[in-house]
Structure formats: C-alpha cells, structure tokens
C-alpha cells in the first residue's frame, strides 16, 4: 500500500472579559472583576517549570513570559537586547570573550537582583554537564566573569560567532530561589511581564501580569490560564464553546474548524529520520538511498499537511537561513530506483526495517507520518516495524540518549522534529552532523565532516562560514546521511478578536505581552 493509498483511505468571540467560561472563573476567583483574562488550551502539560533544566518538556509555553533572556528574536526575527542593555559584542582580541552590559534596576519577582552575579550563576549552571541542562545549542558556553554589578563577560570554549542566537533561548532564573530545584520546578520566578500564580496538576497553570515589570505596562491581559487538553477535537470544542480563547498544536484540517487561525511567520518546524550509521545495513549508502527514494514526500505534504508544508530540499534547514544550499534538490519519489538500489544490498534473512516515531499529539502528524512511510517501504518489498513512544518519553530519550533512541540502542532510525525558533544553522547542523552530539547518529563515520563543521560554526568570516555550511549539507545529501522530510508551520486557533504578533519559529514560545484583544 503506497503513501497516497494509505492517506486517502485513512480537517463570535468568547468572553475575553470576565464571563461564562473557565477563564472568567479564574478572574473572579482572584478578585479581578473587569480584568482581561485569556485561556490557552495546550496539548501537553509540563512536567516541570524549571526552564533551564527542563526546558524541552512543554514548559516553554508557560515560561517564555516568566523568564527572560539577555537577547531575543523580535517578531521580524531580528536580534534585540532584553535583559542586556545592548547587544553583546565579542572582544576585539579574544573572540572567545563576549562583553555584556546589563540593564540596571531589574529584580526577579521574589526581590532577588538581576545582575552580573545572576548571569554568571546561570551560565556556569548550564555549562556544567552534571546539571543536565536541556537547552539546545549552548554547547560552546564555558563560564562567565563578573566585571562589575552590571557588566559581565561570557566566555566560550572556542570562538562562536553564533553566540547571540544561542543565548536567545537561555532564560534566566534567580540564583537563590532556584537552589531548591524541586521546589522551583513547581513555582518558577523570573523577571518577565508575567508571574506564576498557581498550578492545578492535570488541569491548568495560572499566571498574572507583573505589575512591577521593568519594561513597563506592555501586557494587555491581566490573567492567563493554560488549560491542558491532550485531544485536538476537545481543544477545538472548548474554543467553540467559549471555554478557551486560543488553542495550540492544530493540524491543517483542524484549522478549518476554528474561528480564527494564527500561524508562524515562516516554516516553524523541520522533520527528518535519523540513521544509526553504526547499525548494518544502515551503514550502507545504497540502502539508505533506497529508503529515501521510496518515500512519497509530496504525498505526505499534500495529504497530511494540506500542502501548507514543503518537502525539504535535501537539507533540514529553512530557505534563506545562513548555510542553506540552493544547489541541492530533494531526492524524487522513485520506487523503481529504490528497488534497484535495494537489489545491490545483501540484507540478512528475515530483515525488518525498524524506526521509532512519537505518538500522542505533541508533534503534529507524527504517528500518521510513521504509518505512511512504513507503507511506502513495504511497497518496495521491505518488512517494516514502526515503534511508537509517547512524546514525553521521546523528548527525554532524544535529548539525553535513552533506551529507544540513543545511538547504540537497537533502534536504527528515529523520527526527529526540529523547531526553527532560533533560526541559526549552527544549532541545527550540530544536531545532525556533529559526530560528538548525542542527537547525531553518525558515530565514528564520516570524519571528513569535522573540519567543515568546525569552520561553519567557528568562523567570524560570514562568507567562509556560509560556504562551509553548504559543504556540510552537500555531503549529507550526497551520502544520504539522514532522511529530510517536511517543513511545516505552527498552527494555532483563536476566537475572533484575539490577535497575536507571531514571529518566526514555534508559537509555543509565546510572548504573552504581544497578545492583544480587539
């Protein structure tokens, strides 16, 4: 059964002011008569709200407006200073040192000062491998040096021209309050425009506007509730019933069912299949190419993404990004070519193609993608076994190297979704091609990548770095080192009257102070 056959066989405003809805009850409970309240239905409840330690298990939706970074990306995608008074700059003589000037007079909502000592505490914490930070792309951080109360130097292990992009995902926590990691994970404290109020486990998390926010009274909503509803159909029903005002993680067909659609300003996510190249026959180029030629990715985009996504051009990197190789084209869907290549490979008797995919709705169309790809591989004569794991287990495994997904596990392929929030090639390329990155499945194979990757990630000469990125992706394409799949947008639903100034990347990193109501 082919992808096409399988896919074809298998799409008035509520009470933003206090009224008859769950968010109205939250407002009334807090004595907020006349306040503006917003309820957001999310597919995934966080396991923790300790953003720098557990920042990839769904908590960014909540934490992004509690904890702030030194620099961030604005709605246009440009880097702008936040807790830094101006964009940090590298030292004129030593490119491993970046000078940072901090804004003065900022405090965490528990009264702790945000100063150079707090920055050093956070940098040293996430740079310590024993801490187990789950923030992607901070591998080059080494330490920080306090110069004075409002001046700090960030020190990297090697020259890193992409540091500002990396630290845009590093949100700062108060040193004293976060010493008790267990307590802090349940009650976060930050410097942002919103502060934590309450977490009703299994139901909702409530925030309220930070009345003493250093950046002024920019936030329009007085209260925000995050309501956890795993099923998309139930989230949509809650939106239509006026019980919530925004819903996350919609599919293209779901988007047709909501009053208003909000999408990221560009492709927010990229997907691919990671090979474990140390597991035969996945170490065989012809076999890997056969698997790629067999997948009908145009059908995946048409029937799963309603053509709102795009087939990746032999690289998991968005067009226009530094390092995007314009000369590369996607492997075409060619099952006959796949069979010819497969005939060149001596497979073990009773061989079964195995891959791990997620299920549970956190990654849109994850299990459907697995089923469709399995059908395509079976169509060229391969026996296939797709294993599905929960999204939270997948997140733990893929980041930390777990039972199902670590490079030396029995699973030879893993479905991976990358978000394009940070939008810099160094982070994405490292996760795919760095032989020392735990998310890469290259092992000891293809050492010729090392020099090009080092230039791409470490040269302050932009043309030189760009050419090196392009070389890395060409090797990845020519040698079929992984299977690029589909880029797709992040899609949310809202009631009429709710407006959000979405920027690049996933909407789950929502800036609540950019939500407005007509």
C-alpha positions in Angstrom: 0.0 0.0 0.0 1.5 3.3 -1.0 1.5 6.6 0.9 -1.2 8.0 -1.4 -3.5 5.0 -1.0 -3.0 4.9 2.8 -3.5 8.6 3.3 -6.6 8.8 1.1 -8.0 5.7 2.8 -7.3 6.7 6.4 -9.8 18.9 8.5 -18.5 35.1 17.5 -15.8 36.0 20.2 -15.9 34.3 23.6 -15.7 36.1 26.9 -12.3 37.7 27.0 -13.6 40.0 29.6 -14.9 38.0 32.6 -18.0 36.0 31.6 -19.4 32.4 31.4 -16.1 30.4 30.8 -13.2 28.8 32.6 -11.1 31.9 32.2 -13.8 34.0 33.7 -13.9 31.8 36.8 -10.1 32.2 37.2 -10.6 36.0 37.1 -13.5 36.0 39.5 -11.6 33.8 41.9 -8.7 36.2 42.0 -10.8 39.3 42.6 -10.2 40.5 39.1 -13.6 41.9 38.2 -13.3 43.8 34.9 -9.8 42.4 34.2 -8.9 40.9 30.8 -8.4 37.2 31.1 -7.1 34.8 28.5 -7.3 31.0 28.4 -5.0 28.9 26.2 -5.6 25.2 25.7 -2.4 23.2 25.3 -1.9 19.6 24.2 0.9 19.0 26.7 1.2 19.7 30.4 4.7 20.4 31.6 6.5 18.0 33.8 8.5 20.8 35.4 8.7 24.6 35.1 12.4 24.8 35.7 13.1 26.3 32.3 16.9 25.9 32.0 17.0 22.4 33.3 13.8 21.0 31.9 13.2 23.4 29.0 12.0 20.9 26.5 9.1 19.1 28.1 6.5 21.6 27.2 7.2 24.3 29.7 8.3 27.0 27.2 4.6 27.8 26.6 4.4 28.9 30.2 7.9 30.1 31.0 8.6 32.2 28.0 6.8 35.2 29.6 8.1 34.5 33.1 11.8 34.1 32.5 13.7 36.4 30.1 16.9 36.1 28.1 19.8 38.6 27.6 18.7 38.9 23.9 15.8 37.6 22.0 14.3 37.5 18.5 11.6 40.1 17.8 8.5 39.4 15.6 10.6 40.1 12.5 13.3 37.7 13.5 15.9 40.3 14.3 18.1 40.0 17.5 17.2 42.6 20.1 18.5 43.2 23.7 16.2 42.3 26.5 18.0 42.0 29.9 21.1 43.2 28.2 21.2 46.9 27.8 22.6 46.5 24.2 23.6 43.6 22.0 26.7 41.9 23.4 29.9 42.2 21.4 32.9 39.9 21.0 36.3 41.1 22.4 38.4 42.7 19.7 41.4 40.5 20.5 39.9 37.3 22.0 36.8 36.0 20.2 36.1 33.6 23.0 35.0 36.5 25.2 31.8 38.5 24.7 31.2 41.7 26.7 27.7 42.2 28.1 26.2 45.3 29.5 23.1 44.7 31.7 20.1 46.9 32.3 20.1 48.4 35.7 17.4 48.2 38.4 15.9 44.9 37.4 14.7 42.4 40.0 13.2 39.0 39.9 9.7 38.9 41.2 10.9 37.4 44.5 13.1 40.5 45.1 16.4 39.0 44.1 18.5 41.3 41.9 19.2 40.6 38.3 22.8 41.5 38.0 26.2 40.2 36.7 26.4 37.6 39.5 23.0 36.2 38.5 24.2 35.9 34.9 27.3 34.1 36.0 25.3 31.7 38.1 23.1 30.8 35.2 25.9 30.5 32.6 28.0 28.3 35.0 25.0 26.2 35.8 24.0 25.3 32.2 27.7 24.9 31.2 28.1 22.2 33.9 27.4 18.8 32.3 26.4 17.5 35.7 23.5 19.9 35.8 21.8 18.4 32.8 20.6 21.5 31.0 18.1 20.6 28.3 18.6 23.9 26.3 19.6 23.2 22.8 22.7 24.8 21.2 24.6 26.0 24.3 27.4 23.6 23.9 30.1 26.3 23.4 29.4 28.1 26.8 32.2 27.8 29.3 31.8 30.3 32.0 31.1 34.0 32.8 33.3 36.6 34.6 31.8 39.4 36.7 33.3 42.7 35.8 31.1 44.9 37.9 27.5 44.7 39.0 26.1 45.5 35.6 28.9 44.2 33.3 29.7 40.6 32.7 31.9 38.7 30.2 30.6 35.4 28.7 33.4 33.0 27.9 33.1 30.3 25.3 35.1 27.1 24.8 36.1 28.2 21.3 35.3 31.2 19.0 31.5 31.2 18.4 30.1 33.8 16.0 26.6 32.5 16.6 26.6 33.0 20.4 23.8 35.7 20.4 21.5 33.2 18.6 22.3 30.5 21.1 21.7 32.6 24.2 18.4 33.8 22.9 16.9 30.5 24.2 18.6 30.9 27.6 16.1 32.3 30.1 17.4 33.4 33.5 16.4 32.0 36.9 17.1 33.6 40.3 20.1 32.0 42.0 18.7 31.8 45.5 15.1 30.7 44.6 16.3 28.0 42.2 18.7 26.4 44.7 15.9 24.0 45.7 15.4 22.6 42.2 12.3 20.6 43.2 10.5 23.5 44.7 11.5 25.8 41.9 10.3 23.4 39.2 6.8 23.7 40.7 6.9 27.5 41.3 9.1 29.4 38.9 10.3 33.0 39.4 11.5 35.4 36.7 11.9 39.0 35.6 9.3 38.8 32.8 6.0 40.6 32.2 4.0 37.7 33.8 4.5 35.9 37.1 3.4 32.4 38.3 0.3 32.1 40.5 -0.8 28.5 40.7 -0.5 25.1 39.2 -3.5 22.7 39.5 -1.9 19.5 38.3 -3.7 17.8 35.5 -5.8 20.9 34.9 -4.2 24.3 34.5 -1.5 26.8 35.3 -2.4 30.4 36.1 -0.2 33.5 35.5 -0.9 37.1 36.3 0.6 40.3 35.0 3.7 41.5 36.7 2.7 44.9 38.0 6.3 45.9 38.7 7.7 44.8 35.3 10.9 46.7 34.5 9.8 47.0 30.8 6.6 48.9 31.7 2.9 48.1 31.3 3.0 46.5 27.9 1.0 43.4 28.7 -2.7 43.7 27.9 -4.0 40.6 29.6 -4.3 40.7 33.4 -4.6 36.9 33.9 -3.6 34.0 31.7 -4.7 30.3 32.2 -3.0 27.4 30.4 -5.6 24.6 30.3 -4.2 21.1 29.4 -6.4 19.2 26.9 -4.4 16.5 25.0 -7.1 15.7 22.4 -7.3 18.2 19.5 -11.0 17.7 19.0 -11.7 18.5 22.6 -9.5 21.6 22.4 -11.4 22.8 19.4 -14.7 22.1 21.1 -13.6 24.1 24.1 -12.7 27.0 21.8 -16.0 27.0 20.0 -17.8 26.8 23.4 -16.1 29.9 24.7 -14.2 28.0 27.4 -10.8 28.9 26.0 -9.6 31.7 23.7 -6.6 30.1 22.0 -5.6 26.5 21.2 -2.2 25.1 20.3 -0.9 22.4 18.0 -3.5 22.2 15.3 -3.3 20.3 12.1 -4.2 21.9 8.7 -7.6 20.2 8.7 -8.3 21.3 12.3 -7.5 24.9 11.2 -10.6 24.8 9.0 -12.8 24.2 12.1 -11.7 27.2 14.3 -13.0 30.8 14.1 -9.5 32.3 13.5 -6.1 30.8 12.5 -2.8 32.1 13.8 0.4 30.7 12.2 4.1 31.3 12.5 5.6 33.8 10.0 7.6 31.0 8.3 8.2 27.3 8.5 8.4 26.6 12.2 9.5 23.0 12.2 11.6 20.6 10.2 11.3 16.8 10.4 13.7 14.1 9.5 14.7 10.5 10.1 18.0 10.0 11.9 20.0 6.9 11.0 22.2 5.0 13.4 25.1 4.5 11.0 26.8 2.0 13.3 24.0 -0.5 12.8 24.2 -2.5 9.5 22.7 -2.2 6.9 22.1 1.4 7.7 25.9 2.0 7.3 25.3 1.1 3.5 24.8 4.2 1.3 22.8 2.3 -1.3 20.4 1.0 1.4 19.9 4.5 2.9 19.2 6.0 -0.6 16.7 3.2 -1.3 14.8 4.2 1.8 14.8 7.8 0.7 13.7 7.2 -2.9 10.8 5.0 -1.6 9.1 7.8 0.4 6.5 9.9 -1.4 7.1 13.1 0.5 4.9 15.1 -1.9 2.0 12.9 -0.8 2.9 13.4 2.8 2.8 17.2 2.3 -0.5 17.0 0.3 -2.5 14.6 2.4 -1.1 15.3 5.9 -0.2 19.0 5.7 -2.8 20.1 3.1 0.1 21.5 1.1 0.8 24.0 3.8 4.3 22.5 4.4 7.1 21.9 1.9 9.3 19.0 1.0 12.8 19.7 2.3 15.4 20.4 -0.4 17.7 17.6 0.8 18.5 19.6 4.0 16.7 20.3 7.2 17.3 24.0 7.1 14.8 26.7 6.1 15.4 28.6 2.8 17.1 32.0 3.4 18.9 30.8 6.5 22.7 31.2 6.6 24.1 28.0 5.1 21.1 26.9 3.1 22.5 25.2 -0.1 20.4 26.4 -3.0 22.0 23.9 -5.3 20.5 20.9 -3.5 17.2 19.3 -4.5 15.1 16.7 -2.8 15.5 13.0 -3.8 12.5 12.4 -6.0 9.9 9.8 -5.3 11.1 6.8 -7.4 10.1 3.4 -6.1 11.7 1.6 -9.1 15.1 3.3 -8.3 14.6 2.3 -4.7 14.2 -1.4 -5.7 17.3 -1.2 -8.0 19.4 0.1 -5.1 17.9 -2.4 -2.7 19.0 -5.2 -5.1 22.6 -4.1 -4.5 22.4 -4.7 -0.8 22.8 -8.1 0.8 20.2 -8.0 3.6 20.1 -10.5 6.5 17.4 -13.2 6.3 14.1 -12.0 7.6 15.4 -8.5 7.8 12.9 -5.9 9.2 13.3 -2.1 8.8 12.8 -0.6 12.3 12.1 3.0 13.2 10.9 4.9 16.3 8.2 7.5 16.0 6.3 9.6 18.5 2.6 9.4 19.3 0.3 11.4 21.5 -0.2 14.6 19.6 2.6 16.8 20.8 4.4 16.5 17.4 1.6 17.0 14.8 1.1 14.2 12.4 3.8 12.1 14.0 2.1 8.7 14.1 0.4 9.3 10.7 3.8 10.1 9.2 5.2 6.8 10.6 2.4 4.8 9.1 2.6 6.4 5.7 6.4 5.9 5.5 6.0 2.3 6.6 3.5 1.8 3.8 6.0 3.1 1.2 8.8 0.9 2.4 6.5 -2.1 2.3 5.6 -1.2 -1.2 9.2 -1.8 -2.4 9.3 -5.2 -0.6 10.7 -4.4 2.8 9.2 -5.7 6.0 8.7 -2.8 8.4 8.3 -2.4 12.1 7.4 1.1 13.4 7.6 1.5 17.2 5.6 4.4 18.7 6.7 6.0 22.0 5.0 8.8 23.9 6.1 12.4 23.2 7.4 12.9 26.7 9.5 9.7 26.6 10.7 10.7 23.2 11.8 14.1 24.4 13.7 12.6 27.3 15.3 9.9 25.1 16.3 12.1 22.2 17.8 14.8 24.4 19.5 12.6 26.9 20.1 9.3 25.0 17.6 6.9 26.2 16.6 3.3 25.8 14.9 3.6 22.4 16.8 6.5 20.7 20.4 6.6 21.8 22.9 5.8 19.0 23.9 2.4 20.4 20.3 1.3 21.1 18.6 -1.4 18.9 16.5 1.3 17.1 18.4 2.1 13.9 16.1 5.1 12.9 14.4 7.8 14.9 11.9 10.4 13.8 13.1 13.8 14.8 11.3 17.2 14.8 13.4 20.4 15.0 11.9 23.7 15.7 13.3 26.7 13.8 12.8 29.2 16.6 16.4 30.1 17.0 16.9 30.1 13.2 20.6 29.7 13.0 22.4 26.9 11.2 25.0 26.1 13.8 22.4 24.7 16.2 20.6 22.6 13.7 23.7 21.4 11.8 25.4 20.3 15.0 22.4 18.1 16.0 22.5 16.4 12.6 26.2 16.3 11.6 28.4 16.7 14.7 29.8 13.3 15.5 30.0 14.2 19.2 26.5 15.5 19.5 24.2 13.0 21.3 21.4 13.7 18.9 23.5 12.7 15.9 23.6 9.1 14.8 26.8 9.3 12.8 29.1 7.7 15.4 32.6 7.4 14.0 31.5 7.6 10.4 32.3 10.5 8.0 35.2 12.2 9.8 35.5 14.5 6.7 32.6 16.4 8.2 34.6 17.6 11.1 36.8 20.3 9.5 33.9 21.8 7.5 31.7 21.8 10.6 34.4 23.5 12.7 34.7 26.3 10.1 31.0 26.7 9.7 30.5 27.0 13.5 33.6 28.9 14.4 34.5 31.4 11.7 33.5 35.0 12.1 34.0 35.4 8.3 30.4 35.0 7.2 31.0 34.1 3.6 33.5 31.4 4.7 31.2 30.0 7.3 28.3 30.0 4.8 30.3 28.1 2.3 31.3 25.6 5.0 27.7 25.0 6.0 26.7 24.5 2.4 29.5 21.9 2.1 28.3 20.0 5.1 24.8 19.8 3.8 26.0 18.7 0.4 27.9 15.8 2.0 24.8 15.0 4.0 22.7 14.9 0.8 25.1 13.1 -1.4 25.8 10.4 1.2 22.2 10.1 2.4 23.3 10.6 6.0 19.7 11.1 7.1 16.3 11.5 5.5 15.0 15.1 5.3 11.2 15.1 5.3 8.8 18.0 5.6 9.0 21.6 6.8 5.7 22.8 8.3 4.2 25.9 10.0 3.0 26.0 13.6 -0.8 26.4 13.6 -3.0 27.7 16.4 -6.6 28.6 16.6 -8.2 31.6 18.4 -11.6 33.3 18.8 -12.3 36.3 16.8 -10.8 39.4 18.4 -7.7 37.7 19.8 -4.6 38.9 17.9 -1.0 37.7 18.3 2.0 39.2 16.6 3.7 35.9 15.6 7.3 35.7 14.7 9.5 33.0 13.2 9.5 29.6 14.8 7.1 27.7 17.0 4.2 29.6 18.6 4.6 27.6 21.8 7.3 30.0 22.7 4.6 32.6 23.1 5.3 36.2 24.3 2.1 36.9 26.2 2.8 40.7 26.1 2.2 40.5 22.3 -1.3 39.2 22.7 -4.0 41.8 22.1 -7.8 41.8 22.0 -9.9 44.0 19.8 
